[in-house]
């Protein structure tokens, strides 16, 4: 995992419209990163994501969906760009 990357395991709900979002309930969700994964610098992996084994996440990518095994993902949001 390269520098300046973030792995999130929570997010806010927007259920109560009478209070600011930041004060709404915080929901914890599991984030899984399996073996032999390369995470480039500045990557953001959101909560409730599974990054499967032998995958590469390109620098600056924002991962919003599960990443399959044996692929390279890149972009915002991250999309599969190559099979390895």
mmCIF file as gemmi writes it, N, C-alpha and C atoms, coordinates in Angstrom:
data_model
loop_
_atom_site.group_PDB
_atom_site.id
_atom_site.type_symbol
_atom_site.label_atom_id
_atom_site.label_alt_id
_atom_site.label_comp_id
_atom_site.label_asym_id
_atom_site.label_entity_id
_atom_site.label_seq_id
_atom_site.pdbx_PDB_ins_code
_atom_site.Cartn_x
_atom_site.Cartn_y
_atom_site.Cartn_z
_atom_site.occupancy
_atom_site.B_iso_or_equiv
_atom_site.pdbx_formal_charge
_atom_site.auth_seq_id
_atom_site.auth_asym_id
_atom_site.pdbx_PDB_model_num
ATOM 1 N N . UNK Axp A 1 ? 0.859 -1.173 0 1 0 ? 1 A 1
ATOM 2 C CA . UNK Axp A 1 ? 0 0 0 1 0 ? 1 A 1
ATOM 3 C C . UNK Axp A 1 ? 0.899 1.227 0 1 0 ? 1 A 1
ATOM 4 N N . UNK Axp A 2 ? 0.724 2.064 -0.996 1 0 ? 2 A 1
ATOM 5 C CA . UNK Axp A 2 ? 1.545 3.261 -1.126 1 0 ? 2 A 1
ATOM 6 C C . UNK Axp A 2 ? 1.035 4.396 -0.232 1 0 ? 2 A 1
ATOM 7 N N . UNK Axp A 3 ? 1.831 5.444 -0.152 1 0 ? 3 A 1
ATOM 8 C CA . UNK Axp A 3 ? 1.519 6.568 0.724 1 0 ? 3 A 1
ATOM 9 C C . UNK Axp A 3 ? 0.251 7.316 0.299 1 0 ? 3 A 1
ATOM 10 N N . UNK Axp A 4 ? -0.33 8.007 1.277 1 0 ? 4 A 1
ATOM 11 C CA . UNK Axp A 4 ? -1.468 8.893 1.062 1 0 ? 4 A 1
ATOM 12 C C . UNK Axp A 4 ? -2.726 8.165 0.582 1 0 ? 4 A 1
ATOM 13 N N . UNK Axp A 5 ? -2.868 6.89 0.95 1 0 ? 5 A 1
ATOM 14 C CA . UNK Axp A 5 ? -4.069 6.127 0.604 1 0 ? 5 A 1
ATOM 15 C C . UNK Axp A 5 ? -4.962 6.011 1.837 1 0 ? 5 A 1
ATOM 16 N N . UNK Axp A 6 ? -6.265 5.768 1.598 1 0 ? 6 A 1
ATOM 17 C CA . UNK Axp A 6 ? -7.233 5.696 2.678 1 0 ? 6 A 1
ATOM 18 C C . UNK Axp A 6 ? -8.13 4.484 2.496 1 0 ? 6 A 1
ATOM 19 N N . UNK Axp A 7 ? -8.348 3.762 3.586 1 0 ? 7 A 1
ATOM 20 C CA . UNK Axp A 7 ? -9.298 2.653 3.599 1 0 ? 7 A 1
ATOM 21 C C . UNK Axp A 7 ? -10.378 3.017 4.608 1 0 ? 7 A 1
ATOM 22 N N . UNK Axp A 8 ? -11.598 3.171 4.136 1 0 ? 8 A 1
ATOM 23 C CA . UNK Axp A 8 ? -12.703 3.582 5.009 1 0 ? 8 A 1
ATOM 24 C C . UNK Axp A 8 ? -13.503 2.375 5.473 1 0 ? 8 A 1
ATOM 25 N N . UNK Axp A 9 ? -14.037 2.464 6.684 1 0 ? 9 A 1
ATOM 26 C CA . UNK Axp A 9 ? -14.869 1.377 7.202 1 0 ? 9 A 1
ATOM 27 C C . UNK Axp A 9 ? -16.185 1.906 7.759 1 0 ? 9 A 1
ATOM 28 N N . UNK Axp A 10 ? -16.525 3.142 7.428 1 0 ? 10 A 1
ATOM 29 C CA . UNK Axp A 10 ? -17.781 3.714 7.916 1 0 ? 10 A 1
ATOM 30 C C . UNK Axp A 10 ? -18.286 4.778 6.957 1 0 ? 10 A 1
ATOM 31 N N . UNK Axp A 11 ? -19.553 5.117 7.144 1 0 ? 11 A 1
ATOM 32 C CA . UNK Axp A 11 ? -20.148 6.235 6.416 1 0 ? 11 A 1
ATOM 33 C C . UNK Axp A 11 ? -21.324 6.762 7.23 1 0 ? 11 A 1
ATOM 34 N N . UNK Axp A 12 ? -21.758 7.978 6.915 1 0 ? 12 A 1
ATOM 35 C CA . UNK Axp A 12 ? -22.895 8.576 7.607 1 0 ? 12 A 1
ATOM 36 C C . UNK Axp A 12 ? -24.183 8.226 6.881 1 0 ? 12 A 1
ATOM 37 N N . UNK Axp A 13 ? -25.255 8.13 7.643 1 0 ? 13 A 1
ATOM 38 C CA . UNK Axp A 13 ? -26.582 8.007 7.037 1 0 ? 13 A 1
ATOM 39 C C . UNK Axp A 13 ? -27.136 9.42 6.837 1 0 ? 13 A 1
ATOM 40 N N . UNK Axp A 14 ? -28.224 9.514 6.162 1 0 ? 14 A 1
ATOM 41 C CA . UNK Axp A 14 ? -28.897 10.801 5.96 1 0 ? 14 A 1
ATOM 42 C C . UNK Axp A 14 ? -30.338 10.706 6.442 1 0 ? 14 A 1
ATOM 43 N N . UNK Axp A 15 ? -30.573 9.816 7.409 1 0 ? 15 A 1
ATOM 44 C CA . UNK Axp A 15 ? -31.937 9.506 7.847 1 0 ? 15 A 1
ATOM 45 C C . UNK Axp A 15 ? -32.668 10.672 8.505 1 0 ? 15 A 1
ATOM 46 N N . UNK Axp A 16 ? -32.005 11.403 9.38 1 0 ? 16 A 1
ATOM 47 C CA . UNK Axp A 16 ? -32.648 12.487 10.108 1 0 ? 16 A 1
ATOM 48 C C . UNK Axp A 16 ? -32.379 13.805 9.392 1 0 ? 16 A 1
ATOM 49 N N . UNK Axp A 17 ? -33.366 14.312 8.703 1 0 ? 17 A 1
ATOM 50 C CA . UNK Axp A 17 ? -33.207 15.547 7.923 1 0 ? 17 A 1
ATOM 51 C C . UNK Axp A 17 ? -33.177 16.796 8.794 1 0 ? 17 A 1
ATOM 52 N N . UNK Axp A 18 ? -33.447 16.643 10.086 1 0 ? 18 A 1
ATOM 53 C CA . UNK Axp A 18 ? -33.486 17.79 10.986 1 0 ? 18 A 1
ATOM 54 C C . UNK Axp A 18 ? -32.126 18.141 11.574 1 0 ? 18 A 1
ATOM 55 N N . UNK Axp A 19 ? -31.136 17.317 11.318 1 0 ? 19 A 1
ATOM 56 C CA . UNK Axp A 19 ? -29.79 17.591 11.818 1 0 ? 19 A 1
ATOM 57 C C . UNK Axp A 19 ? -28.789 17.487 10.668 1 0 ? 19 A 1
ATOM 58 N N . UNK Axp A 20 ? -27.641 18.132 10.787 1 0 ? 20 A 1
ATOM 59 C CA . UNK Axp A 20 ? -26.635 18.033 9.724 1 0 ? 20 A 1
ATOM 60 C C . UNK Axp A 20 ? -26.196 16.582 9.492 1 0 ? 20 A 1
ATOM 61 N N . UNK Axp A 21 ? -25.812 16.275 8.264 1 0 ? 21 A 1
ATOM 62 C CA . UNK Axp A 21 ? -25.398 14.916 7.903 1 0 ? 21 A 1
ATOM 63 C C . UNK Axp A 21 ? -24.306 14.406 8.835 1 0 ? 21 A 1
ATOM 64 N N . UNK Axp A 22 ? -23.335 15.256 9.166 1 0 ? 22 A 1
ATOM 65 C CA . UNK Axp A 22 ? -22.219 14.796 9.99 1 0 ? 22 A 1
ATOM 66 C C . UNK Axp A 22 ? -22.656 14.336 11.378 1 0 ? 22 A 1
ATOM 67 N N . UNK Axp A 23 ? -23.865 14.725 11.827 1 0 ? 23 A 1
ATOM 68 C CA . UNK Axp A 23 ? -24.368 14.289 13.127 1 0 ? 23 A 1
ATOM 69 C C . UNK Axp A 23 ? -25.335 13.112 13.016 1 0 ? 23 A 1
ATOM 70 N N . UNK Axp A 24 ? -25.649 12.677 11.817 1 0 ? 24 A 1
ATOM 71 C CA . UNK Axp A 24 ? -26.484 11.495 11.635 1 0 ? 24 A 1
ATOM 72 C C . UNK Axp A 24 ? -25.702 10.256 12.058 1 0 ? 24 A 1
ATOM 73 N N . UNK Axp A 25 ? -26.399 9.161 12.172 1 0 ? 25 A 1
ATOM 74 C CA . UNK Axp A 25 ? -25.792 7.911 12.626 1 0 ? 25 A 1
ATOM 75 C C . UNK Axp A 25 ? -24.622 7.505 11.736 1 0 ? 25 A 1
ATOM 76 N N . UNK Axp A 26 ? -23.565 7.015 12.364 1 0 ? 26 A 1
ATOM 77 C CA . UNK Axp A 26 ? -22.406 6.487 11.672 1 0 ? 26 A 1
ATOM 78 C C . UNK Axp A 26 ? -22.592 4.98 11.532 1 0 ? 26 A 1
ATOM 79 N N . UNK Axp A 27 ? -22.475 4.468 10.311 1 0 ? 27 A 1
ATOM 80 C CA . UNK Axp A 27 ? -22.667 3.046 10.051 1 0 ? 27 A 1
ATOM 81 C C . UNK Axp A 27 ? -21.305 2.409 9.759 1 0 ? 27 A 1
ATOM 82 N N . UNK Axp A 28 ? -20.941 1.427 10.555 1 0 ? 28 A 1
ATOM 83 C CA . UNK Axp A 28 ? -19.678 0.713 10.366 1 0 ? 28 A 1
ATOM 84 C C . UNK Axp A 28 ? -19.909 -0.456 9.409 1 0 ? 28 A 1
ATOM 85 N N . UNK Axp A 29 ? -19.013 -0.615 8.439 1 0 ? 29 A 1
ATOM 86 C CA . UNK Axp A 29 ? -19.104 -1.708 7.482 1 0 ? 29 A 1
ATOM 87 C C . UNK Axp A 29 ? -17.716 -2.293 7.272 1 0 ? 29 A 1
ATOM 88 N N . UNK Axp A 30 ? -17.681 -3.575 7 1 0 ? 30 A 1
ATOM 89 C CA . UNK Axp A 30 ? -16.422 -4.279 6.824 1 0 ? 30 A 1
ATOM 90 C C . UNK Axp A 30 ? -15.793 -3.943 5.471 1 0 ? 30 A 1
ATOM 91 N N . UNK Axp A 31 ? -14.484 -3.741 5.477 1 0 ? 31 A 1
ATOM 92 C CA . UNK Axp A 31 ? -13.712 -3.552 4.258 1 0 ? 31 A 1
ATOM 93 C C . UNK Axp A 31 ? -12.642 -4.629 4.251 1 0 ? 31 A 1
ATOM 94 N N . UNK Axp A 32 ? -12.582 -5.421 3.178 1 0 ? 32 A 1
ATOM 95 C CA . UNK Axp A 32 ? -11.674 -6.568 3.116 1 0 ? 32 A 1
ATOM 96 C C . UNK Axp A 32 ? -10.675 -6.377 1.985 1 0 ? 32 A 1
ATOM 97 N N . UNK Axp A 33 ? -9.401 -6.594 2.293 1 0 ? 33 A 1
ATOM 98 C CA . UNK Axp A 33 ? -8.351 -6.585 1.279 1 0 ? 33 A 1
ATOM 99 C C . UNK Axp A 33 ? -7.63 -7.915 1.385 1 0 ? 33 A 1
ATOM 100 N N . UNK Axp A 34 ? -7.736 -8.715 0.346 1 0 ? 34 A 1
ATOM 101 C CA . UNK Axp A 34 ? -7.167 -10.067 0.363 1 0 ? 34 A 1
ATOM 102 C C . UNK Axp A 34 ? -5.688 -10.045 -0.007 1 0 ? 34 A 1
ATOM 103 N N . UNK Axp A 35 ? -5.069 -11.212 -0.107 1 0 ? 35 A 1
ATOM 104 C CA . UNK Axp A 35 ? -3.632 -11.347 -0.349 1 0 ? 35 A 1
ATOM 105 C C . UNK Axp A 35 ? -3.208 -10.871 -1.738 1 0 ? 35 A 1
ATOM 106 N N . UNK Axp A 36 ? -1.951 -10.439 -1.814 1 0 ? 36 A 1
ATOM 107 C CA . UNK Axp A 36 ? -1.279 -10.092 -3.07 1 0 ? 36 A 1
ATOM 108 C C . UNK Axp A 36 ? -2.01 -8.987 -3.83 1 0 ? 36 A 1
ATOM 109 N N . UNK Axp A 37 ? -2.286 -7.897 -3.124 1 0 ? 37 A 1
ATOM 110 C CA . UNK Axp A 37 ? -2.956 -6.731 -3.698 1 0 ? 37 A 1
ATOM 111 C C . UNK Axp A 37 ? -1.97 -5.569 -3.701 1 0 ? 37 A 1
ATOM 112 N N . UNK Axp A 38 ? -1.933 -4.82 -4.795 1 0 ? 38 A 1
ATOM 113 C CA . UNK Axp A 38 ? -1.072 -3.649 -4.917 1 0 ? 38 A 1
ATOM 114 C C . UNK Axp A 38 ? -1.982 -2.426 -4.929 1 0 ? 38 A 1
ATOM 115 N N . UNK Axp A 39 ? -1.795 -1.544 -3.953 1 0 ? 39 A 1
ATOM 116 C CA . UNK Axp A 39 ? -2.606 -0.335 -3.837 1 0 ? 39 A 1
ATOM 117 C C . UNK Axp A 39 ? -1.684 0.857 -4.09 1 0 ? 39 A 1
ATOM 118 N N . UNK Axp A 40 ? -1.934 1.584 -5.181 1 0 ? 40 A 1
ATOM 119 C CA . UNK Axp A 40 ? -1.107 2.731 -5.554 1 0 ? 40 A 1
ATOM 120 C C . UNK Axp A 40 ? -1.321 3.921 -4.63 1 0 ? 40 A 1
ATOM 121 N N . UNK Axp A 41 ? -0.505 4.949 -4.789 1 0 ? 41 A 1
ATOM 122 C CA . UNK Axp A 41 ? -0.595 6.119 -3.909 1 0 ? 41 A 1
ATOM 123 C C . UNK Axp A 41 ? -1.879 6.913 -4.168 1 0 ? 41 A 1
ATOM 124 N N . UNK Axp A 42 ? -2.413 7.469 -3.103 1 0 ? 42 A 1
ATOM 125 C CA . UNK Axp A 42 ? -3.59 8.313 -3.198 1 0 ? 42 A 1
ATOM 126 C C . UNK Axp A 42 ? -4.892 7.579 -3.472 1 0 ? 42 A 1
ATOM 127 N N . UNK Axp A 43 ? -4.921 6.274 -3.262 1 0 ? 43 A 1
ATOM 128 C CA . UNK Axp A 43 ? -6.137 5.484 -3.499 1 0 ? 43 A 1
ATOM 129 C C . UNK Axp A 43 ? -7.11 5.684 -2.341 1 0 ? 43 A 1
ATOM 130 N N . UNK Axp A 44 ? -8.403 5.696 -2.64 1 0 ? 44 A 1
ATOM 131 C CA . UNK Axp A 44 ? -9.461 5.729 -1.632 1 0 ? 44 A 1
ATOM 132 C C . UNK Axp A 44 ? -10.312 4.484 -1.822 1 0 ? 44 A 1
ATOM 133 N N . UNK Axp A 45 ? -10.417 3.673 -0.775 1 0 ? 45 A 1
ATOM 134 C CA . UNK Axp A 45 ? -11.261 2.48 -0.807 1 0 ? 45 A 1
ATOM 135 C C . UNK Axp A 45 ? -12.397 2.729 0.173 1 0 ? 45 A 1
ATOM 136 N N . UNK Axp A 46 ? -13.625 2.786 -0.354 1 0 ? 46 A 1
ATOM 137 C CA . UNK Axp A 46 ? -14.779 3.093 0.483 1 0 ? 46 A 1
ATOM 138 C C . UNK Axp A 46 ? -15.204 1.878 1.299 1 0 ? 46 A 1
ATOM 139 N N . UNK Axp A 47 ? -16.101 2.098 2.259 1 0 ? 47 A 1
ATOM 140 C CA . UNK Axp A 47 ? -16.543 1.013 3.143 1 0 ? 47 A 1
ATOM 141 C C . UNK Axp A 47 ? -17.388 -0.012 2.393 1 0 ? 47 A 1
ATOM 142 N N . UNK Axp A 48 ? -17.448 -1.208 2.963 1 0 ? 48 A 1
ATOM 143 C CA . UNK Axp A 48 ? -18.243 -2.318 2.435 1 0 ? 48 A 1
ATOM 144 C C . UNK Axp A 48 ? -17.717 -2.805 1.082 1 0 ? 48 A 1
ATOM 145 N N . UNK Axp A 49 ? -16.4 -2.789 0.913 1 0 ? 49 A 1
ATOM 146 C CA . UNK Axp A 49 ? -15.745 -3.19 -0.331 1 0 ? 49 A 1
ATOM 147 C C . UNK Axp A 49 ? -14.866 -4.403 -0.053 1 0 ? 49 A 1
ATOM 148 N N . UNK Axp A 50 ? -14.767 -5.295 -1.041 1 0 ? 50 A 1
ATOM 149 C CA . UNK Axp A 50 ? -13.824 -6.406 -0.991 1 0 ? 50 A 1
ATOM 150 C C . UNK Axp A 50 ? -12.877 -6.268 -2.185 1 0 ? 50 A 1
ATOM 151 N N . UNK Axp A 51 ? -11.585 -6.16 -1.891 1 0 ? 51 A 1
ATOM 152 C CA . UNK Axp A 51 ? -10.565 -6.136 -2.932 1 0 ? 51 A 1
ATOM 153 C C . UNK Axp A 51 ? -9.98 -7.545 -2.964 1 0 ? 51 A 1
ATOM 154 N N . UNK Axp A 52 ? -10.275 -8.288 -4.013 1 0 ? 52 A 1
ATOM 155 C CA . UNK Axp A 52 ? -9.879 -9.688 -4.083 1 0 ? 52 A 1
ATOM 156 C C . UNK Axp A 52 ? -8.411 -9.845 -4.459 1 0 ? 52 A 1
ATOM 157 N N . UNK Axp A 53 ? -7.907 -11.047 -4.253 1 0 ? 53 A 1
ATOM 158 C CA . UNK Axp A 53 ? -6.482 -11.325 -4.379 1 0 ? 53 A 1
ATOM 159 C C . UNK Axp A 53 ? -5.943 -11.074 -5.789 1 0 ? 53 A 1
ATOM 160 N N . UNK Axp A 54 ? -4.656 -10.76 -5.799 1 0 ? 54 A 1
ATOM 161 C CA . UNK Axp A 54 ? -3.882 -10.547 -7.027 1 0 ? 54 A 1
ATOM 162 C C . UNK Axp A 54 ? -4.502 -9.48 -7.926 1 0 ? 54 A 1
ATOM 163 N N . UNK Axp A 55 ? -4.835 -8.364 -7.313 1 0 ? 55 A 1
ATOM 164 C CA . UNK Axp A 55 ? -5.382 -7.244 -8.078 1 0 ? 55 A 1
ATOM 165 C C . UNK Axp A 55 ? -4.529 -6.002 -7.828 1 0 ? 55 A 1
ATOM 166 N N . UNK Axp A 56 ? -4.634 -5.036 -8.741 1 0 ? 56 A 1
ATOM 167 C CA . UNK Axp A 56 ? -3.885 -3.794 -8.655 1 0 ? 56 A 1
ATOM 168 C C . UNK Axp A 56 ? -4.874 -2.642 -8.729 1 0 ? 56 A 1
ATOM 169 N N . UNK Axp A 57 ? -4.707 -1.684 -7.813 1 0 ? 57 A 1
ATOM 170 C CA . UNK Axp A 57 ? -5.519 -0.473 -7.837 1 0 ? 57 A 1
ATOM 171 C C . UNK Axp A 57 ? -4.575 0.674 -8.189 1 0 ? 57 A 1
ATOM 172 N N . UNK Axp A 58 ? -4.819 1.309 -9.324 1 0 ? 58 A 1
ATOM 173 C CA . UNK Axp A 58 ? -3.939 2.368 -9.828 1 0 ? 58 A 1
ATOM 174 C C . UNK Axp A 58 ? -3.992 3.602 -8.933 1 0 ? 58 A 1
ATOM 175 N N . UNK Axp A 59 ? -2.913 4.345 -8.937 1 0 ? 59 A 1
ATOM 176 C CA . UNK Axp A 59 ? -2.805 5.577 -8.146 1 0 ? 59 A 1
ATOM 177 C C . UNK Axp A 59 ? -3.981 6.502 -8.404 1 0 ? 59 A 1
ATOM 178 N N . UNK Axp A 60 ? -4.518 7.076 -7.336 1 0 ? 60 A 1
ATOM 179 C CA . UNK Axp A 60 ? -5.593 8.051 -7.441 1 0 ? 60 A 1
ATOM 180 C C . UNK Axp A 60 ? -6.976 7.47 -7.626 1 0 ? 60 A 1
ATOM 181 N N . UNK Axp A 61 ? -7.106 6.155 -7.704 1 0 ? 61 A 1
ATOM 182 C CA . UNK Axp A 61 ? -8.419 5.538 -7.925 1 0 ? 61 A 1
ATOM 183 C C . UNK Axp A 61 ? -9.299 5.668 -6.684 1 0 ? 61 A 1
ATOM 184 N N . UNK Axp A 62 ? -10.61 5.742 -6.909 1 0 ? 62 A 1
ATOM 185 C CA . UNK Axp A 62 ? -11.588 5.712 -5.829 1 0 ? 62 A 1
ATOM 186 C C . UNK Axp A 62 ? -12.42 4.449 -6.035 1 0 ? 62 A 1
ATOM 187 N N . UNK Axp A 63 ? -12.271 3.498 -5.11 1 0 ? 63 A 1
ATOM 188 C CA . UNK Axp A 63 ? -12.912 2.188 -5.244 1 0 ? 63 A 1
ATOM 189 C C . UNK Axp A 63 ? -14.279 2.24 -4.582 1 0 ? 63 A 1
ATOM 190 N N . UNK Axp A 64 ? -15.33 2.102 -5.401 1 0 ? 64 A 1
ATOM 191 C CA . UNK Axp A 64 ? -16.71 2.168 -4.911 1 0 ? 64 A 1
ATOM 192 C C . UNK Axp A 64 ? -17.436 0.836 -5.046 1 0 ? 64 A 1
ATOM 193 N N . UNK Axp A 65 ? -16.802 -0.15 -5.702 1 0 ? 65 A 1
ATOM 194 C CA . UNK Axp A 65 ? -17.385 -1.488 -5.899 1 0 ? 65 A 1
ATOM 195 C C . UNK Axp A 65 ? -16.306 -2.52 -5.629 1 0 ? 65 A 1
ATOM 196 N N . UNK Axp A 66 ? -16.731 -3.757 -5.368 1 0 ? 66 A 1
ATOM 197 C CA . UNK Axp A 66 ? -15.786 -4.848 -5.157 1 0 ? 66 A 1
ATOM 198 C C . UNK Axp A 66 ? -14.852 -4.979 -6.362 1 0 ? 66 A 1
ATOM 199 N N . UNK Axp A 67 ? -13.606 -5.348 -6.079 1 0 ? 67 A 1
ATOM 200 C CA . UNK Axp A 67 ? -12.603 -5.529 -7.121 1 0 ? 67 A 1
ATOM 201 C C . UNK Axp A 67 ? -12.369 -7.026 -7.294 1 0 ? 67 A 1
ATOM 202 N N . UNK Axp A 68 ? -12.578 -7.575 -8.507 1 0 ? 68 A 1
ATOM 203 C CA . UNK Axp A 68 ? -12.357 -9.004 -8.735 1 0 ? 68 A 1
ATOM 204 C C . UNK Axp A 68 ? -10.87 -9.359 -8.661 1 0 ? 68 A 1
ATOM 205 N N . UNK Axp A 69 ? -10.568 -10.634 -8.601 1 0 ? 69 A 1
ATOM 206 C CA . UNK Axp A 69 ? -9.185 -11.108 -8.64 1 0 ? 69 A 1
ATOM 207 C C . UNK Axp A 69 ? -8.598 -10.918 -10.031 1 0 ? 69 A 1
ATOM 208 N N . UNK Axp A 70 ? -7.274 -10.755 -10.082 1 0 ? 70 A 1
ATOM 209 C CA . UNK Axp A 70 ? -6.519 -10.744 -11.341 1 0 ? 70 A 1
ATOM 210 C C . UNK Axp A 70 ? -6.893 -9.617 -12.301 1 0 ? 70 A 1
ATOM 211 N N . UNK Axp A 71 ? -7.131 -8.429 -11.759 1 0 ? 71 A 1
ATOM 212 C CA . UNK Axp A 71 ? -7.46 -7.283 -12.615 1 0 ? 71 A 1
ATOM 213 C C . UNK Axp A 71 ? -6.693 -6.044 -12.161 1 0 ? 71 A 1
ATOM 214 N N . UNK Axp A 72 ? -6.64 -5.061 -13.057 1 0 ? 72 A 1
ATOM 215 C CA . UNK Axp A 72 ? -6.169 -3.728 -12.722 1 0 ? 72 A 1
ATOM 216 C C . UNK Axp A 72 ? -7.381 -2.806 -12.818 1 0 ? 72 A 1
ATOM 217 N N . UNK Axp A 73 ? -7.598 -1.999 -11.767 1 0 ? 73 A 1
ATOM 218 C CA . UNK Axp A 73 ? -8.675 -1.004 -11.799 1 0 ? 73 A 1
ATOM 219 C C . UNK Axp A 73 ? -8.058 0.374 -11.674 1 0 ? 73 A 1
ATOM 220 N N . UNK Axp A 74 ? -8.717 1.364 -12.292 1 0 ? 74 A 1
ATOM 221 C CA . UNK Axp A 74 ? -8.236 2.738 -12.252 1 0 ? 74 A 1
ATOM 222 C C . UNK Axp A 74 ? -9.412 3.676 -12.446 1 0 ? 74 A 1
ATOM 223 N N . UNK Axp A 75 ? -9.241 4.919 -12.014 1 0 ? 75 A 1
ATOM 224 C CA . UNK Axp A 75 ? -10.227 5.952 -12.29 1 0 ? 75 A 1
ATOM 225 C C . UNK Axp A 75 ? -11.07 6.341 -11.104 1 0 ? 75 A 1
ATOM 226 N N . UNK Axp A 76 ? -12.015 7.235 -11.393 1 0 ? 76 A 1
ATOM 227 C CA . UNK Axp A 76 ? -12.893 7.785 -10.392 1 0 ? 76 A 1
ATOM 228 C C . UNK Axp A 76 ? -14.308 7.802 -10.951 1 0 ? 76 A 1
ATOM 229 N N . UNK Axp A 77 ? -15.14 6.837 -10.643 1 0 ? 77 A 1
ATOM 230 C CA . UNK Axp A 77 ? -14.868 5.687 -9.79 1 0 ? 77 A 1
ATOM 231 C C . UNK Axp A 77 ? -13.989 4.664 -10.516 1 0 ? 77 A 1
ATOM 232 N N . UNK Axp A 78 ? -13.356 3.802 -9.724 1 0 ? 78 A 1
ATOM 233 C CA . UNK Axp A 78 ? -12.452 2.793 -10.292 1 0 ? 78 A 1
ATOM 234 C C . UNK Axp A 78 ? -13.221 1.817 -11.164 1 0 ? 78 A 1
ATOM 235 N N . UNK Axp A 79 ? -12.66 1.524 -12.336 1 0 ? 79 A 1
ATOM 236 C CA . UNK Axp A 79 ? -13.235 0.546 -13.275 1 0 ? 79 A 1
ATOM 237 C C . UNK Axp A 79 ? -12.13 -0.367 -13.746 1 0 ? 79 A 1
ATOM 238 N N . UNK Axp A 80 ? -12.504 -1.573 -14.096 1 0 ? 80 A 1
ATOM 239 C CA . UNK Axp A 80 ? -11.521 -2.526 -14.579 1 0 ? 80 A 1
ATOM 240 C C . UNK Axp A 80 ? -10.969 -2.047 -15.922 1 0 ? 80 A 1
ATOM 241 N N . UNK Axp A 81 ? -9.633 -1.989 -16.015 1 0 ? 81 A 1
ATOM 242 C CA . UNK Axp A 81 ? -9.018 -1.578 -17.281 1 0 ? 81 A 1
ATOM 243 C C . UNK Axp A 81 ? -8.208 -2.684 -17.94 1 0 ? 81 A 1
ATOM 244 N N . UNK Axp A 82 ? -7.902 -3.728 -17.145 1 0 ? 82 A 1
ATOM 245 C CA . UNK Axp A 82 ? -7.088 -4.808 -17.714 1 0 ? 82 A 1
ATOM 246 C C . UNK Axp A 82 ? -7.2 -6.05 -16.844 1 0 ? 82 A 1
ATOM 247 N N . UNK Axp A 83 ? -7.092 -7.212 -17.489 1 0 ? 83 A 1
ATOM 248 C CA . UNK Axp A 83 ? -6.993 -8.482 -16.774 1 0 ? 83 A 1
ATOM 249 C C . UNK Axp A 83 ? -5.52 -8.852 -16.707 1 0 ? 83 A 1
ATOM 250 N N . UNK Axp A 84 ? -5.086 -9.357 -15.55 1 0 ? 84 A 1
ATOM 251 C CA . UNK Axp A 84 ? -3.683 -9.764 -15.416 1 0 ? 84 A 1
ATOM 252 C C . UNK Axp A 84 ? -3.565 -11.25 -15.131 1 0 ? 84 A 1
